[in-house]
C-alpha cells in the first residue's frame, strides 16, 4: 500500500497535452539566453522577473510572455528550452507530451521558421533518446493576428509538415472567435493535420461551439466555460471530446477563484474527458506534477480520480492505439500497486 500521495502522483504515468514551450522559459533561462544573444531585457534580476508574474487576466500575462520570448534567437536556444522542459516533465512522470509552439511570435521578430522548428525537434529527439519521453509538435496560430498571417505561417511550415502533428489556436481569446480562422483550419485539415483550439478559457461557451462546429477540432484546449451550458456539456461528454484543463493557470489568470474552487472533479462527474496540464508553467507556478498535486489536495481527489485524469491524457493524445493501450496498462499497474 502506497501512503504518500506525492509519490503516487510522481510515479503515475501521464501525458501532457497543453504545454506552450515558450511558456516554459524560466527566469534563469531568460537571463542566460539574453546574455548569450546580447538581448536587453527589462529586468535586473531573476527576482524581479518572478515579481512581475502577477496577472489579473490573460492579456496581462501575454504582454510579459511575448517580451520574454524575445531572448529566443538560435536553434540552440529552442533546443535547450525544449530539453529543459522535458527534464522537468520526465521527473513528473510524463511519458508523452504534445507541445505547442508559436512560430509567429518568432518570425515577426525576424527569426526564420526553420530555426524555431529545427531547434525544437532536436530537443525533442534528445529527450526521447535520453529520457524516454516521446513527443509531438503542434503549430499554434496567434488569434490576435489576422487570417492572412495564419495562412502565411501554414505555408512557411510546409517543409516540416511531416514532423508536425497538428495546428492549434492560442493568444488573446476575447474578440477573436474561432470562426475567424475557419478557412485556415480547413486548409490544415486538407493537409492531414490534427486540429485543436483554445476555447472557453475567458471566452464564452459559444466559442467552444464554434471550435467544434467551424474548426472541427479533435481536442479542446481549456473548455472551462462549457460548464455554463448543460447542453454543450452533454454534447462534449457524448462525443468523448478531450478537454485539456490547466488548473494553476486558471487560478493565476483569475478564471477560477482558487484551486479549492476548481471544477476539475465536477468535469469528471459530468462525464467529460478532462485532463490536467501545466499551460505556461514558468509563469503560472508549476509544471504538471504541481498541477496534479494542487487539484488532489484542493479538491480532495482520490487515486482513482487521479488515474482517470492520467488515462484521459493518453486517450486524448494523438498516439497510435497500441501506444495508448500500453500507457493505459501502465496506469492500471501503478494503480494496483498503490492499493
N, C-alpha and C positions, 0 to 999 in steps of 0.2 A: 504493500500500500504506500503510495506516494503522498506525503503530507504537505509538501511545500508547493503552494500554488505557483510561485515564480518558477520553480524548477519544471513543473508541468508545462507551463506556457513556453518556456525556453526550448524544451525538447519537442514540443508539438510541431509536426511538420506543417508548413504553411506556404502559401503563395502570396505574393504582393501584387495587386492588380492596379493600384492607384498610387503612383510614385512619380513625381516630377523630378527628373535627375538634377535639373538646375536648382531645385528646392532642397537638395541635399548638400548644398555648398555651405559648409560650416565656417564660422567667422575666422578660424585659424587658417583655413584654406583660402579664404578671401584675401587675407594678408599675404599668404605665401605666393599666390598667383599674381597678385598686384605687384609684389616685389620683383618676381622673375620676369614679368612682362612690362615693367615700368609704367604701370597704370596708377593714376592718382585715385584714391577713394576718400569719401567724405567722413572718415572716421579715424581717430588717432589711436584706438586700442580695441582689442577683442571685446573688452567690457562695454565699450561704447556701442559696438555693433549689437551686442546682446540687449543692451538697454533700449535700442531702437525697435526691438521686436515686440512692441506692444501695439496691437492693431484694434481698431474699432469696427472695421469692415474689410471686405475683400480688396477694395481699391487701395486702402492704406498699405496692406501687405504687398500688393503688386508694385507699388511705387518703389519700395526698397528692394523687392525681388529683381526688378529689371536693372536697378543700379548695381546690385551685386553681381549680376551676370556679366557685366562689362569687363570683369577681370579674366574671363574665359576667352583665350585668344588662339591657342595652338592645339594640335592633335593631342599633345602630351597632357594639356590641361583637362581635356574631356576624358582621356583615358584615366588619369589619376582621380578625377571626380567620380567616375563610374566605379572604379575599383574600390575606392574608399566606401562608397555606399554598399557594395556587395559584401565587403568585410563585415560591416555592421549588420547587414541583413542575415548573413550566414550565422553570426553569433546569436541571432534571434530565432533561429530555426527555419529561416526561409529556404526553401528548396528550389523555388522558381519565381521569377519576377518578370512582369511585363511593364516596362518603364516608358514613361512619356518623355519626349524631348520637344523643345520649341525652336525649330530652325529659324523662324522669322526674327526671334529675339537676337539672333547672331548675324544672320545675313543682312539685316538692316544696319548693322554696325560694320559691314564690310568683311565679315568672316565668311569664307566660302562654305557652302553647304557640305562639301566633301570633308572639310576639316572637322566639322562637328561630328558627322556620322562615322567617319573612319576612326576618330578617337574613341567614340563610344563603343563601336563594335570591337575594337582592340581590347578595351577594358572588360567588355562582356565575355570575350573569348578567354581572357586570362582568368576571370572569375570562375568560369566553368572548369577550366583546367586545374586551377589551384584549390578552389573551394567546393567544387561540385554543384554550384548553383547554376541552373540553366536560366536563360532569359530570352525575351523578345523585345522588339523595339516598336513603339507606337509614335508616329509623327502627329503632333498636335498643331492645328491651325489656331492662330490668335484671333478670337472673335471680335476684338475691338478694331481689327483691321478689316479691309473690305474683301469681298468675294474674289475680286481680280487678283489680289495679293495671294490669296489661298491657292488659286489656280496656278499662279506663278511658282509657288512653293512646291506644289504637286509635280509640276514639270521639272523643277530642279532635282526632285527626288528620283526621277525616272531611272538613272543608272544603278540605284541602290534598292529598287522596289522589291527585288528578290530577297533582300535582307530586312525588310520592314514588314511587320505583321499586319499593321492597320493604321488607320488615321483616327484622330480624336479632335476635340474642340474644347479649348480652355480660355483662360483670361477673364476679363470683366463680363459677368453674365447679364446683369440688368441692362436692358436696352439693346441687347444683341441676341435675339432669339435664335434657336436652331434653324428656323426657316430661312434665315439669311444665308445659310451655307448648304441648302438642299442640293443645288446643282453640283457643287464640288464633291459632296459626299456620294452622289450618284456616279460621278466620274471615277471616284476612288473604288466604288463597288465594281464598276466595269473592269477595273484593273486587278480585281481579285483580292482587294484589301478588306480586312475586317473594319467595322466602324463602331466607335464608342464616342460618347459625348458627355461633358459636364452639363447637368440639368437638374434643377430643383435644389441647388445649394442656397443661393439667395433668390433665384428666380422662382416664379410660381409653378404650380402643378401643370399649368398649360404648356410650359416649356418642356416638361417631361413628355407630354403627349406629342409635341412637335418632334422631339428626338425620336420617339417611337414611330410616328406615322410618316414624317417627312425625311428624316435621316436614316430610317430603318436600322437603328443601332442594334448591335449584337450584345452590347453591355451598357449599363447606365452608370455614369460616374456621379457619386453623391446620391441624389434622388430623395433626399430627406423630405422635401416639400410634397412629395407624393402622398404622404400621410394626411395631407389636408383634404384628400379626395378619396372617399371609400371605394368608388367605382374604379378609380385608377389603381388603387391598391389591389383590388380583386383581379384586375387585368394583369398586373405585374406578377402576382402570385400564380395565377393560372398559366401564364406563359413561361414561368421559370426564369424570368429575366434577372440577371445578376445585378445587384447594387453594390458599388464599391464605396463603402461608407468610411469616413475618416474622422473618428471621434475627437481626438485632440485638436484637429483643425477646426471642427465645428465649434468647439468651445473658444478657441483662440480668436476666431473671426466673429464671435458673438452671434452665431447662428443657433447655438444651444446655450442655455444659461449657465450650465455647469455639467460636469461629467456625470454627476448622480442624477441628472435630469435627461440624460441621453436616451433616445428611443431605440437603441440597438436591439434590446430584448423584445420590445414591442414589435419591431420588424419581424423578428423570428416567430413570435407568437402569431402574427398575421399571415405567416406562410411565405414571407419574402425571402429570397435567396440573398441575404445580406452577408457582406464580408467586412473585415477590418483591415484598414490600410493606414499609411502614415502621411500621404499627400506631399507636403513640403517639410520634412522632419527637422531640418536645421532651423526652420523659422517657427515651427509650431510646437516645439517642446518634446519631441520624442519620435523614435523610429517605431517599427511595427510592434516590437516587444512591449514598449511603453504603452502603446495604444491598447493592446490586449490586456495588460495589467490594469490600466485605468478603468476599462469597462468592467473587468472582472470584479474589481473592488467597488467601483462606483455604482454598479447595478447588481452586484451580488450574483454574477453569473457562475454557474457550476461547470464542472469539467465537460459534461455532456454538451452544454451550450457552446463552450469554447471550441470543442471538437467539431460541432456543427458549423461554426464560423470558418474554421480551417478547411473543413471538407468543401464548403461552398466556394472557397477561394480556388480550389482545383477544378471543381465542376464548372466554374465560370471562366476558367482560363482558356487560352487558345491552344492548349496542348493536345496532342493526339489522344484518342480514347484509351489506348493501352497505358500511356504515361499517367493519365488521370486515375485510372484504376489502381495503378501501383502506388501512387501517392495516397489515395484514399485507404488502401490496405495498410499503409504505414501508419496512418492516423488511428485506424482501428486497433492496431497492435500497441500503439502507445497508450491509447485509452484503456485497453485491457490491462496493461502493465501497471497503470496508475490505480486500478481498483483494489 
